[in-house]
Amino acid sequence: MLERLELIMKAENMSQTQFADEININRSSMSHILNGRNNPSLDFIVHVLERFPKIQTDWLLFGKDTMYKSEKEDDNQQNIDLFTQSELTEKEEEIKELKLKIIDFKEVIDDFNNKIETLEADKNKLQNQLETLKKTQIQKEKVETIEKAAPTPPQSVHQNNNFNEITSVITLFSDDSFKIYKQK
């Protein structure tokens, strides 16, 4: 690979320091690689291929094929890039649409939650009214029971248009005594 790196520098008319600066690595690291002290890392190879996109990967790594990609390969890569870009744009549009749908669904869910809260409040009011009605009905039934148990009041004091007058009232006490009140 060292020979191929030197060929790239020669073809691009660059010194070792210019090449290191161009691919954004330390000059000392470049020196160590070219002197055989260190092997190129994957990161180093990626930097070279990104900076020199016309260099064939197989040639750089294994010495196979030619140094530069042919125009046809370049065209194919551009077509792939365009296709990928159009797919990416299409996917971005789909994502935007989905986000809008999510916002719409959130609004619908919020509306349903508000309706649920309103219905629950109405339900609580109705339950309270029902409880009040039940209590009123129970009280009414108690009054009716008491009225049924109470003796019937005397019939009209008026009988045959003759007035009967009260002449005396007797009060009985618990010690078996009594008091008579007479009209004066």
C-alpha positions in Angstrom: 0.0 0.0 0.0 3.0 2.3 0.6 3.8 2.3 -3.1 0.3 3.2 -4.0 0.2 6.1 -1.5 3.4 7.4 -3.1 1.8 7.0 -6.6 -1.2 9.1 -5.4 1.1 11.8 -4.1 3.1 11.8 -7.4 -0.1 11.8 -9.5 -1.6 14.7 -7.5 1.8 16.5 -7.4 1.9 16.6 -3.6 4.6 16.4 -1.0 4.3 14.1 2.0 3.3 17.1 4.3 0.8 18.5 1.7 -0.8 15.0 1.4 -1.1 14.8 5.2 -2.6 18.2 5.4 -5.0 17.4 2.5 -6.4 14.2 4.2 -6.4 16.0 7.6 -4.0 13.8 9.5 -0.9 14.6 11.6 2.3 15.0 9.5 4.1 12.7 11.9 1.5 10.0 11.5 1.9 10.3 7.7 5.7 10.0 8.1 5.3 6.9 10.3 3.0 5.2 7.7 5.3 6.0 4.7 8.4 4.8 6.6 6.7 1.5 7.4 6.7 2.1 11.2 2.8 2.1 11.4 0.2 0.5 9.1 -2.5 2.7 7.7 -5.7 2.6 9.8 -9.2 2.3 8.4 -9.8 5.9 9.4 -6.7 6.9 7.3 -8.0 4.9 4.3 -11.4 6.5 4.6 -9.8 10.0 4.7 -7.8 9.2 1.5 -10.9 7.9 -0.4 -13.1 10.8 0.7 -10.5 13.4 -0.4 -9.7 11.5 -3.6 -13.1 10.0 -4.7 -11.7 9.0 -8.2 -9.3 6.6 -6.6 -10.6 3.0 -6.8 -10.9 1.3 -3.4 -9.7 -2.1 -4.7 -6.6 -0.5 -6.2 -5.7 1.4 -2.9 -6.3 -1.6 -0.7 -5.2 -4.6 -2.8 -3.5 -3.1 -5.9 -6.2 -4.6 -8.2 -7.5 -2.9 -11.3 -6.5 0.7 -12.2 -5.7 3.6 -10.0 -8.6 5.8 -11.1 -12.2 5.0 -11.7 -13.4 5.1 -15.3 -15.8 7.8 -16.4 -18.5 5.1 -16.7 -18.0 4.2 -13.1 -18.1 7.9 -12.2 -21.4 8.3 -14.0 -22.8 5.2 -12.3 -21.7 6.6 -8.9 -23.4 9.9 -9.8 -26.5 8.1 -10.8 -26.5 6.1 -7.6 -25.9 9.3 -5.6 -28.8 11.0 -7.5 -31.1 8.0 -7.0 -30.1 7.9 -3.3 -30.7 11.6 -3.0 -34.2 11.3 -4.6 -35.0 8.4 -2.3 -33.8 10.5 0.6 -36.0 13.4 -0.4 -38.9 11.1 -0.9 -38.4 9.6 2.6 -38.0 13.1 4.1 -41.4 14.0 2.6 -42.9 10.8 4.0 -41.5 11.7 7.4 -43.0 15.2 7.2 -46.4 13.8 6.2 -46.2 11.3 9.1 -45.3 14.1 11.5 -48.3 16.0 10.3 -50.5 13.0 10.8 -49.1 12.5 14.3 -50.0 16.1 15.1 -53.5 15.6 13.7 -53.9 12.4 15.8 -52.7 14.2 18.9 -55.3 16.9 18.3 -58.0 14.2 17.8 -56.8 12.5 21.0 -56.9 15.8 22.9 -60.4 16.4 21.7 -61.5 13.0 22.8 -59.9 13.5 26.2 -61.7 16.8 26.6 -65.0 15.1 25.7 -64.3 12.3 28.1 -63.6 14.8 30.9 -66.8 16.7 30.1 -68.8 13.4 30.0 -67.3 12.3 33.3 -68.2 15.7 34.9 -71.8 15.4 33.6 -71.9 11.8 34.9 -70.8 13.0 38.4 -73.5 15.7 38.3 -76.2 13.2 37.3 -75.0 10.8 40.0 -75.3 13.6 42.6 -78.8 14.5 41.4 -79.8 10.8 41.5 -78.5 10.5 45.1 -80.5 13.7 46.1 -83.6 12.2 44.4 -83.2 8.9 46.2 -82.8 10.7 49.6 -85.9 12.8 48.8 -87.8 9.7 47.9 -86.8 7.9 51.1 -87.9 10.9 53.1 -91.2 11.0 51.3 -91.7 7.3 52.0 -91.0 7.8 55.7 -93.5 10.6 55.9 -96.1 8.4 54.1 -95.3 5.6 56.5 -95.8 7.9 59.5 -99.0 9.3 58.1 -100.3 5.8 57.6 -99.4 4.8 61.1 -101.0 8.0 62.7 -104.6 7.8 63.8 -107.0 9.5 61.5 -108.1 12.9 62.7 -111.7 13.2 63.8 -114.3 13.8 61.1 -115.6 17.2 60.7 -116.8 19.0 63.7 -119.7 20.1 61.7 -122.4 17.5 61.7 -125.7 18.3 60.3 -124.9 22.0 60.4 -124.9 21.7 64.2 -121.7 22.9 65.9 -120.3 20.7 68.6 -118.2 22.6 71.0 -115.3 21.4 73.1 -116.3 21.7 76.7 -113.3 20.2 78.4 -109.8 18.8 77.7 -108.2 16.1 79.8 -104.4 15.8 80.1 -103.0 12.5 81.3 -99.6 12.4 83.0 -97.2 9.5 83.3 -97.7 9.1 87.0 -101.4 8.3 86.3 -102.5 11.7 87.4 -104.6 13.9 85.1 -105.8 17.5 84.8 -109.1 18.6 83.4 -109.4 21.9 81.6 -113.0 23.2 81.2 -114.1 26.0 79.1 -115.3 29.0 81.1 
